[in-house]
Amino acid sequence: MAYAQEVRIPHLPDDVDHRVRAYFETWHNAKHGDAVPHRKVLNGDVLAAWVDDISIYEYLPKKRDFIIRIDGPNIIAASGESYLGCSPRQIDLDYGTTTHATLLGVIDEGKPAFHRVGLELKVWEEWLRLMLPVRTSDRDGSMIQQVFVSHFFYRGG
């Protein structure tokens, strides 16, 4: 089992890379008031600069769980593991994190969550994790809740 240390932070750090801030601002600007943004607005064209950094966790309300629908290639490359098709509970088991519980909070509150995540791969590294709630619709028009989960390198050790 690998070990990760996660610390919830109230907002993005002031020294965050401009690319990360632009990603968050793109999500924030897609909101209408307090409503969670729809993926029709946050489509592939809008998110093209970050498409390899985004994993999509889809909420399964009957199970109060998630399934990872898309696992971002940059996240897979950094960790060396893919969790496509898994529950985030598996990530928690593998790394000792609280990913699942945090995702439930994001869904319940409809607000983003930010963390500094420390992880020792070859050396200790620190990443910023953004969890951004979004919504989409199925073919019948029923709403589906999802969370964009992204990790961006923040500091090396």
WOQUI-V422565 format. One record per helix or strand of 2 or more residues. SS is the DSSP state (H for helix, E for strand). FROM is the first residue (numbers start at 1). TO is the last residue. If there is no record, write none. Layout:
SS	FROM	TO
SS	FROM	TO
This chain:
E	4	9
H	18	29
E	37	38
H	48	53
E	54	60
E	65	70
H	73	79
H	88	95
H	99	109
E	113	120
E	124	137
E	143	156
